[in-house]
Structures are given as structure tokens and as C-alpha cells.
Amino acid sequence: MHITYDELREIKHRLPTGSVKKIANELGLQEQTVRNYFGAKKFENGDIIDAHIQPGPNGGIVNLESTAILDAARRILGEEEVLS
């Protein structure tokens, strides 16, 4: 799947507090791995998973081989919209 870096960061910024921990626990990952997926670069405490950034508009194009973290984030955002 392809998404722009800016779109990926916007999704992360819209997540409610505690969502990174919730996603990490749900998927059996370190919290820093989830943060790295959304563009953080602190690799000694968590790897980036199946994402490759190519230069381009809007921060570049991110090729996501696995969308599990993104799917969980979108689900959380959908739940938040229902509650609003």
C-alpha cells in the first residue's frame, strides 16, 4: 500500500492519547515500533516494520508492506468518530 508521509503523520496526530500503547499491546509490538511506523526515528528501542519512504511530494511516498498498524489506527479513529 502507498500513502504519503504527511497522511501517515496526520493519522498518528489524530489518534487519541494512549492509542500507540493500545496498538502495540494489540499487535504484540513495542510502543516505539508503532511510533517508528508513523515516522519516528528512534530505532534502538523499536524497529520500523515493513515501510520504505521514497522522496516525493507531501513528505514522500511511504510503501507499507504490512498495514496492521495503520488498520488498527484507522479502526481507533473510526471508534472515536462514532463516540463524537
N, C-alpha and C positions, 0 to 999 in steps of 0.2 A: 504494500500500500504506500502511496505517496501523499505527503502532507507538507505544507510549508512549515519552516521552523517557527515563524510567527504564530501560525494557527496552533501549533503544538503548545507553545508557551502560553497562549491565551487560554487554552483549555485548562492548563495547570493553574493559572492565576484565578480562574473562576471557581475552582474546587473549594468547597468549604473546609475550614480548619479541621485537621485530623484525617483528611482523605488520603494523604500519602501513606500514613500508618495503616489505615484501613485496607488500601490496595495491597500494600506489602504483606500484611497478615493473610489476606485472602489468597494471594498467589504464592505465598511461601518465599518471599524475597526480602532482602534488606531494604530499609527505607531509603537509603542512599542510592540504591539501584533504581528505585522508582524516580527519585529526583533526577538522576542522571538521564533517564529515559526522556524526561521533559526538558533537558538541556543543561543541567548542572554538569560540572566537570571535576567532581571530587572522586576520582576513580579508586583511590586506595581503600575506600570504605564501601565500595559497591561498583559493580561493573555496569556498563551500558549494555543493554540487551538488544541485539539484532536491529540496530539503527545505524544508518550511514547517511551523513549530511553531504550534499553536493552544493557548491556555490550556485546562487541564483537569486531571483527576486524574493522579497519578503523574508529575508534571513537565510534563504537557501531552501533546497528541497530535501526533505528527510524521507529516506526509503526505510519503511518499517517492515521487517520480515515477520515479526510477531506483533499482533495488535492486542494482546491480552491486557496490557496495562492501559492502553488507550480505550479499549472496550469497557473496562472497569470504571475509568474516569467518566466516560460518557454516560454510563448507567447511573453513577452517583449524581451527575448533573441533571439527568432526567428525573431522578427521585426528588431533587431539590425543586425542580420546576413544578412538580405535582404538589408539593407542600406549600408552594407560594400562592 
